[in-house]
Structure formats: structure tokens, C-alpha cells
């Protein structure tokens, strides 16, 4: 009898309490999925903004985007004729040695040349010619798609 009083009113009363407070063994993944979706959206929006930090006013074309390697090397020429490798300004003479130093796949790396709309055409072409003469063959020009242009055939 003494044991029944301590246990919470006998055997029957003790069982009811244990069943009512059963431990939940399932994991609720809904908050986890919500957080992951928010992070995915944030990274999708911010990723294009992190590619190159040199402000360039790119010309517009009707050309479709090129498919290929995910991490190209970016060379930029601003309107004053300054040459940038990724975000760092470099002298024109050091374009090829710096490219060869950072190219992971040698001359097989894709190189994107970004020329400002107001940049001297000759300067952009000299940069491309120097890169091509060094053996790099996967060179592309970066432009902004013209929303008013007719689609290419």
C-alpha cells in the first residue's frame, strides 16, 4: 500500500501519466527545409553579384550565353584602358605571365574578356591578341543581352 501512494495513486494511475507524456521520436524537418530554401534563394540572388568587382559598362548584343566551365578567368578593360585580372589592376605587359600563373588547366582554361562600352577597341583587341598569342584558345567576349534585339536565328 505504501508503494501505491508514492507511485502516484497506484499502478493504474502511473501508467496513464507515462502514456500521456510519451517521448516524440520523430524529427520535424519542416523548419530545416524552410531555412534551406531561404538560404538557397539568398545564394542564387547574390552569386551573380560576386563574380567580378570591376565596374564595366558592357555592350549589348543578341548573342546567347555560352555554356561551359563554371569558373572562367576574367580579364577586364575599363573605359580608361586599365587592364584588370579578376579584381586586381595589372600592367598590360603582365597579362600573359599572370594568366599562366593562375590557369589551373594551362591553355585549356576559359578566359572571358570584358571590355567597357567606352573602352578603346584597339586596347581590348591588343589584350585578346596577347592572350591568344600565348596559346590560350578558349577566349570569349562578355556582353549584356540587348532586350530590344531580335533573337539570333
C-alpha positions as CSV (number, residue, x, y, z in Angstrom):
1,X,0.0,0.0,0.0
2,X,2.7,2.4,0.8
3,X,4.3,1.9,-2.6
4,X,1.0,2.7,-4.3
5,X,0.7,6.1,-2.6
6,X,4.3,7.1,-3.5
7,X,3.9,6.0,-7.1
8,X,1.1,8.4,-7.8
9,X,-2.1,6.6,-6.8
10,X,-1.4,3.0,-7.6
11,X,-0.3,1.2,-10.7
12,X,-3.2,2.3,-12.9
13,X,-2.6,6.0,-12.3
14,X,1.1,5.7,-13.1
15,X,0.5,4.1,-16.5
16,X,-1.8,6.9,-17.6
17,X,0.8,9.5,-16.8
18,X,3.5,7.8,-18.8
19,X,1.4,7.3,-21.8
20,X,0.3,11.0,-21.8
21,X,3.9,12.2,-21.8
22,X,5.5,9.8,-24.3
23,X,8.7,11.0,-25.9
24,X,8.3,12.1,-29.5
25,X,10.9,10.2,-31.6
26,X,10.2,11.9,-35.0
27,X,12.3,14.7,-36.3
28,X,10.3,17.7,-37.7
29,X,12.1,18.6,-40.9
30,X,9.8,21.5,-41.9
31,X,11.8,24.2,-40.2
32,X,15.0,22.8,-41.7
33,X,13.6,22.8,-45.2
34,X,12.3,26.3,-44.8
35,X,15.8,27.6,-43.7
36,X,17.5,25.7,-46.6
37,X,15.1,27.2,-49.1
38,X,15.7,30.7,-47.8
39,X,19.5,30.2,-48.0
40,X,19.2,28.8,-51.5
41,X,17.3,31.9,-52.6
42,X,19.8,34.2,-51.0
43,X,22.8,32.5,-52.6
44,X,21.1,32.4,-56.0
45,X,20.5,36.2,-55.9
46,X,23.9,37.1,-54.5
47,X,26.1,34.7,-56.6
48,X,26.0,36.7,-59.8
49,X,27.0,39.8,-57.9
50,X,30.1,38.2,-56.6
51,X,31.7,37.2,-60.0
52,X,33.7,40.3,-60.8
53,X,34.1,43.5,-58.8
54,X,35.4,45.9,-61.6
55,X,32.6,48.2,-62.7
56,X,32.3,47.9,-66.5
57,X,29.6,49.2,-68.8
58,X,29.2,46.2,-71.1
59,X,27.9,46.5,-74.7
60,X,24.5,44.8,-75.5
61,X,24.1,42.1,-78.1
62,X,21.6,39.5,-79.2
63,X,24.0,36.6,-78.7
64,X,23.0,33.7,-76.5
65,X,25.1,33.0,-73.3
66,X,28.0,30.5,-73.8
67,X,27.8,27.2,-71.9
68,X,31.0,25.8,-70.4
69,X,33.3,25.9,-67.5
70,X,31.9,27.3,-64.3
71,X,34.9,29.3,-63.1
72,X,36.4,31.2,-66.1
73,X,39.3,33.7,-65.7
74,X,38.1,37.3,-66.2
75,X,40.1,40.0,-67.8
76,X,38.5,43.4,-67.8
77,X,39.4,46.6,-69.7
78,X,37.8,49.7,-68.3
79,X,37.0,52.9,-70.2
80,X,40.4,54.4,-69.3
81,X,42.2,51.4,-70.8
82,X,43.3,49.9,-67.5
83,X,43.5,46.1,-67.5
84,X,42.2,44.0,-64.6
85,X,42.8,40.3,-63.9
86,X,39.8,39.3,-61.8
87,X,39.6,42.3,-59.4
88,X,43.3,43.4,-59.5
89,X,44.7,46.0,-61.8
90,X,47.7,44.8,-63.7
91,X,50.1,46.3,-66.3
92,X,49.4,45.3,-69.9
93,X,52.8,43.6,-70.1
94,X,52.0,41.3,-67.2
95,X,48.7,39.9,-68.6
96,X,50.2,36.7,-70.0
97,X,52.6,35.8,-67.1
98,X,49.8,36.4,-64.6
99,X,47.3,34.3,-66.7
100,X,49.8,31.4,-66.9
101,X,50.4,31.6,-63.2
102,X,46.7,31.2,-62.2
103,X,45.5,29.0,-65.1
104,X,44.6,25.6,-63.5
105,X,44.4,23.7,-66.8
106,X,47.1,25.6,-68.6
107,X,46.0,27.0,-72.0
108,X,42.7,25.0,-71.8
109,X,41.2,27.4,-69.3
110,X,38.3,29.6,-70.5
111,X,39.1,33.3,-70.4
112,X,36.4,35.9,-70.6
113,X,37.4,39.4,-71.8
114,X,35.1,42.2,-70.5
115,X,35.6,45.5,-72.3
116,X,33.8,48.6,-71.3
117,X,31.4,50.1,-73.9
118,X,33.5,53.3,-73.9
119,X,36.9,51.5,-73.9
120,X,39.2,51.9,-76.9
121,X,38.5,49.0,-79.2
122,X,42.2,48.7,-80.0
123,X,43.1,48.2,-76.3
124,X,40.6,45.3,-76.0
125,X,41.9,43.7,-79.2
126,X,45.5,44.0,-78.1
127,X,44.7,42.2,-74.8
128,X,42.9,39.5,-76.7
129,X,45.7,39.2,-79.2
130,X,48.3,38.9,-76.5
131,X,46.3,36.2,-74.7
132,X,45.8,34.3,-78.0
133,X,49.5,34.5,-78.9
134,X,50.3,32.9,-75.5
135,X,48.4,29.8,-76.6
136,X,45.0,30.3,-74.9
137,X,42.3,29.4,-77.4
138,X,39.2,29.5,-75.3
139,X,38.7,33.3,-75.2
140,X,35.3,34.9,-75.1
141,X,33.9,38.4,-75.1
142,X,31.4,39.2,-72.4
143,X,28.4,41.4,-73.3
144,X,25.0,42.2,-71.9
145,X,22.0,40.8,-73.7
146,X,20.1,43.6,-75.6
147,X,16.4,43.3,-74.6
148,X,15.3,45.0,-77.8
149,X,17.3,42.9,-80.2
150,X,15.8,40.2,-82.4
151,X,16.8,36.7,-81.4
152,X,19.6,35.2,-83.4
153,X,18.5,32.7,-86.0
